[in-house]
Protein backbone atom coordinates (compact mmCIF):
# COMPACT_ATOMS: atom_id res chain seq x y z
CA UNK A 1 0.00 0.00 0.00
CA UNK A 2 1.66 3.25 -1.09
CA UNK A 3 2.10 6.07 1.37
CA UNK A 4 0.07 9.19 0.69
CA UNK A 5 2.32 12.24 0.16
CA UNK A 6 0.85 14.26 3.06
CA UNK A 7 1.01 11.52 5.69
CA UNK A 8 3.75 12.11 8.27
CA UNK A 9 2.24 10.69 11.46
CA UNK A 10 2.84 7.20 12.80
CA UNK A 11 -0.28 5.10 13.36
CA UNK A 12 -0.82 1.81 15.14
CA UNK A 13 -1.58 -1.41 13.31
CA UNK A 14 -5.12 -2.72 13.77
CA UNK A 15 -5.90 -5.54 16.19
CA UNK A 16 -6.03 -8.34 13.55
CA UNK A 17 -2.70 -7.15 12.13
CA UNK A 18 -1.13 -7.12 15.61
CA UNK A 19 -2.26 -10.70 16.21
CA UNK A 20 -0.67 -11.71 12.90
CA UNK A 21 2.59 -9.97 13.82
CA UNK A 22 2.69 -11.69 17.22
CA UNK A 23 2.01 -15.09 15.60
CA UNK A 24 4.81 -14.54 13.09
CA UNK A 25 7.19 -13.53 15.89
CA UNK A 26 6.32 -16.68 17.85
CA UNK A 27 7.00 -18.94 14.86
CA UNK A 28 9.90 -17.26 13.05
CA UNK A 29 11.42 -14.80 15.53
CA UNK A 30 11.09 -11.97 13.01
CA UNK A 31 8.07 -10.24 11.54
CA UNK A 32 7.05 -8.50 8.34
CA UNK A 33 4.48 -5.79 7.73
CA UNK A 34 1.08 -7.34 6.98
CA UNK A 35 0.32 -4.47 4.58
CA UNK A 36 3.45 -4.06 2.43
CA UNK A 37 5.66 -7.03 3.38
CA UNK A 38 8.67 -4.98 4.52
CA UNK A 39 10.56 -6.31 7.56
CA UNK A 40 9.60 -4.61 10.83
CA UNK A 41 12.40 -2.72 12.57
CA UNK A 42 12.62 -2.85 16.37
CA UNK A 43 12.70 0.42 18.29
CA UNK A 44 13.95 0.33 21.88
CA UNK A 45 11.35 2.78 23.28
CA UNK A 46 7.64 2.77 22.62
CA UNK A 47 5.71 5.76 21.38
CA UNK A 48 3.07 4.95 23.99
CA UNK A 49 5.37 5.43 27.01
CA UNK A 50 3.36 8.45 28.19
CA UNK A 51 0.30 6.21 28.52
CA UNK A 52 2.05 3.32 30.29
CA UNK A 53 1.87 2.99 34.07
CA UNK A 54 5.07 3.22 36.11
CA UNK A 55 7.18 0.08 35.84
CA UNK A 56 5.92 -1.08 32.43
CA UNK A 57 8.41 -1.26 29.59
CA UNK A 58 7.76 -1.37 25.89
CA UNK A 59 9.25 -1.44 22.44
CA UNK A 60 7.87 -0.76 18.98
CA UNK A 61 8.09 -2.72 15.76
CA UNK A 62 8.05 -0.15 12.96
CA UNK A 63 7.21 -0.39 9.27
CA UNK A 64 8.93 2.58 7.73
CA UNK A 65 7.12 2.14 4.40
CA UNK A 66 3.58 2.30 5.83
CA UNK A 67 4.54 4.46 8.85
CA UNK A 68 2.72 2.08 11.18
CA UNK A 69 3.92 0.51 14.41
CA UNK A 70 3.08 -2.34 16.76
CA UNK A 71 3.76 -1.65 20.44
CA UNK A 72 4.89 -4.59 22.58
CA UNK A 73 4.45 -3.90 26.31
CA UNK A 74 5.91 -5.86 29.22
CA UNK A 75 3.99 -5.30 32.44
CA UNK A 76 5.17 -5.94 35.98
CA UNK A 77 2.88 -6.80 38.88
CA UNK A 78 3.02 -3.19 40.07
CA UNK A 79 2.22 -1.73 36.66
CA UNK A 80 -0.78 -4.06 36.28
CA UNK A 81 -2.04 -2.93 39.69
CA UNK A 82 -1.73 0.74 38.66
CA UNK A 83 -3.51 -0.01 35.39
CA UNK A 84 -6.43 -1.58 37.26
CA UNK A 85 -6.58 1.43 39.60
CA UNK A 86 -6.75 3.80 36.62
CA UNK A 87 -9.60 1.80 35.11
CA UNK A 88 -11.45 1.76 38.45
CA UNK A 89 -11.04 5.52 38.86
CA UNK A 90 -12.32 6.11 35.31
CA UNK A 91 -15.35 3.90 35.96
CA UNK A 92 -16.12 5.73 39.21
CA UNK A 93 -15.86 9.11 37.49
CA UNK A 94 -18.25 7.98 34.73
CA UNK A 95 -20.84 6.68 37.20
C-alpha positions, 0 to 999 in steps of 0.5 A: 500500500503506497504512502500518501504524500501528506502523511507524516504521522505514525499510526498503530496497526489494527488488532487483527494485524497485531495478532498476525505480527505476534504469531509470526514472531512466535514462529519465526522470531522476526516479523514483516508488515502485513500491509506491504511485506517490509521487515519490521524494525525494532525500536527500543522505546515505545511511542506509547510510554506516556500512557504506560503505568510506572514500571511497564516497559515497551518497544515498537516494531516499525514499518517505515514504508507504511509508517505504522507501528506495533507496540509490545508492552511488558507489564510488571505486577506493580504496573498491572495494579496501577492499570487496574486502579486507573480503570477503576477511577475512570469507571467511578468518574463515569458513574 
